Amino acid sequence: MTLCPLARRIVQLTGGKTRREIAQCLDRSAARKVFCLIRPARPCMPRLP
């Protein structure tokens, strides 16, 4: 692969995002998954006012 097709392929795979944007997307994805695992389950009884 020459540089131009390789560059086009990288843009296709990354959606034109920079390395920083890709890292931010991965961080957000990981944070969403962890939050779903650690958030408390809904209480059985409703809270009293």
C-alpha positions in Angstrom: 0.0 0.0 0.0 1.3 3.4 -0.9 0.8 6.4 1.4 -2.3 7.8 -0.3 -4.4 4.6 -0.1 -3.1 3.9 3.4 -4.1 7.4 4.5 -7.6 7.0 2.9 -8.0 3.7 4.8 -7.1 5.3 8.1 -9.6 8.0 7.5 -12.3 5.4 6.7 -11.6 3.4 9.9 -11.4 6.4 12.2 -14.1 8.5 10.6 -11.7 11.4 10.1 -11.2 11.8 13.9 -7.9 12.8 15.4 -6.1 10.5 17.9 -7.3 12.7 20.7 -10.9 12.5 19.6 -10.6 8.7 19.3 -9.2 8.5 22.8 -12.0 10.6 24.2 -14.6 8.4 22.5 -13.0 5.3 24.0 -12.9 6.9 27.4 -16.5 7.9 27.3 -17.5 4.4 26.2 -15.6 2.8 29.0 -17.0 5.3 31.5 -20.6 4.4 30.4 -20.0 0.7 30.8 -18.4 1.1 34.3 -21.2 3.5 35.4 -23.8 0.9 34.4 -22.0 -1.7 36.5 -21.6 0.4 39.7 -24.8 2.4 39.9 -27.1 1.2 42.7 -30.1 -0.8 41.8 -33.5 0.8 42.1 -34.9 0.7 45.6 -37.8 -1.6 46.3 -39.8 1.0 48.2 -40.3 4.6 47.0 -38.5 7.3 48.9 -40.6 9.2 51.5 -40.7 13.0 51.0 
